[in-house]
Amino acid sequence: MGKSLVIMVVILALIVNPACSISCQEAVTKILPCEIYLLGFGGVSAPCCQAVAELNQLAKSKPELKALCICLKQAAQWLHINHDRARQLPGLCHVTTPIPIDPNVSCDINH
């Protein structure tokens, strides 16, 4: 893991909602198998899709979904991921997410 990614994980860990079953640090660490794809290099790997599916299963309540959305949205901005690739990731992994992966998505869960 690169030095900047380690710093980002530590910063994100500080903004976690303690009521969630998964911390922001855990979420970012879990999605690391997708890092190369999300940065614009290479294809989607089986470990990446497994991570996406597992992460999707962890956040079930509205507060958890909101916290996870905020966490990953901030991580995406700090890591400068390819937003088109991020939008495509659930479909490529055959995972239906409750919140679209988009840098402009609102993390307010109203449904």
C-alpha positions as CSV (number, residue, x, y, z in Angstrom):
1,M,0.0,0.0,0.0
2,G,1.4,3.4,-1.0
3,K,2.3,6.0,1.6
4,S,-0.5,8.4,0.5
5,L,-3.0,5.6,0.7
6,V,-2.0,4.7,4.2
7,I,-2.3,8.4,5.3
8,M,-5.8,8.6,3.6
9,V,-6.9,5.4,5.5
10,V,-5.8,6.8,8.8
11,I,-7.6,10.1,8.1
12,L,-10.8,8.3,7.0
13,A,-10.7,6.2,10.2
14,L,-11.0,9.3,12.2
15,I,-14.3,10.3,10.6
16,V,-16.1,7.0,11.1
17,N,-19.5,6.8,12.6
18,P,-19.0,4.5,15.6
19,A,-22.5,3.0,15.3
20,C,-21.6,1.3,12.1
21,S,-20.7,-2.4,11.8
22,I,-17.8,-1.5,9.5
23,S,-15.4,1.3,10.0
24,C,-14.3,3.6,7.2
25,Q,-10.8,2.2,7.5
26,E,-12.1,-1.3,7.1
27,A,-14.2,-0.3,4.1
28,V,-11.2,1.3,2.3
29,T,-9.0,-1.6,3.2
30,K,-11.6,-4.1,1.9
31,I,-11.8,-2.3,-1.4
32,L,-8.1,-2.2,-2.0
33,P,-8.1,-5.2,-4.5
34,C,-10.0,-2.7,-6.8
35,E,-7.4,0.0,-6.5
36,I,-5.5,-0.7,-9.8
37,Y,-8.8,-0.9,-11.7
38,L,-10.2,2.3,-10.1
39,L,-7.1,4.3,-10.8
40,G,-7.5,3.4,-14.5
41,F,-5.0,0.6,-14.9
42,G,-6.0,-3.0,-15.8
43,G,-9.2,-4.9,-15.6
44,V,-11.5,-6.0,-12.8
45,S,-10.1,-8.9,-10.9
46,A,-12.0,-11.7,-9.1
47,P,-10.7,-10.5,-5.7
48,C,-12.0,-7.0,-6.5
49,C,-15.5,-8.3,-7.3
50,Q,-15.4,-10.4,-4.1
51,A,-14.5,-7.3,-2.1
52,V,-17.3,-5.3,-3.8
53,A,-19.9,-8.0,-3.0
54,E,-18.7,-8.4,0.6
55,L,-18.7,-4.6,1.2
56,N,-22.2,-4.4,-0.3
57,Q,-23.4,-7.0,2.3
58,L,-21.9,-5.3,5.3
59,A,-23.9,-2.0,5.4
60,K,-27.6,-2.7,5.7
61,S,-29.1,0.1,7.8
62,K,-29.6,3.6,6.6
63,P,-27.0,5.1,9.0
64,E,-24.5,2.4,7.9
65,L,-25.2,3.1,4.2
66,K,-24.8,6.8,4.7
67,A,-21.5,6.5,6.6
68,L,-20.1,4.1,4.0
69,C,-21.2,6.3,1.1
70,I,-19.5,9.4,2.7
71,C,-16.4,7.4,3.4
72,L,-16.0,6.0,-0.1
73,K,-17.0,9.3,-1.7
74,Q,-14.2,11.0,0.2
75,A,-11.7,8.2,-0.5
76,A,-12.6,8.5,-4.2
77,Q,-11.8,12.2,-4.2
78,W,-8.5,11.8,-2.3
79,L,-7.3,8.9,-4.4
80,H,-8.4,10.6,-7.7
81,I,-10.1,7.4,-9.0
82,N,-11.5,7.2,-12.5
83,H,-15.2,8.0,-11.9
84,D,-16.4,6.2,-15.1
85,R,-14.6,3.0,-13.9
86,A,-16.2,3.4,-10.4
87,R,-19.7,3.7,-11.9
88,Q,-19.1,0.5,-14.0
89,L,-17.7,-1.6,-11.1
90,P,-20.9,-2.9,-9.6
91,G,-22.2,-4.0,-13.1
92,L,-18.9,-5.6,-14.0
93,C,-19.0,-7.5,-10.7
94,H,-22.7,-8.3,-11.0
95,V,-23.5,-6.6,-7.7
96,T,-26.5,-4.3,-7.2
97,T,-25.7,-1.5,-4.9
98,P,-28.3,0.6,-3.0
99,I,-26.5,3.8,-3.8
100,P,-25.1,4.6,-7.2
101,I,-21.3,4.9,-7.3
102,D,-21.0,8.4,-8.5
103,P,-18.9,11.4,-7.3
104,N,-22.0,13.6,-7.3
105,V,-24.3,11.2,-5.5
106,S,-26.0,12.5,-2.4
107,C,-25.3,10.3,0.6
108,D,-28.6,11.2,2.2
109,I,-30.5,7.9,2.3
110,N,-34.2,8.8,2.0
111,H,-35.6,5.5,0.8
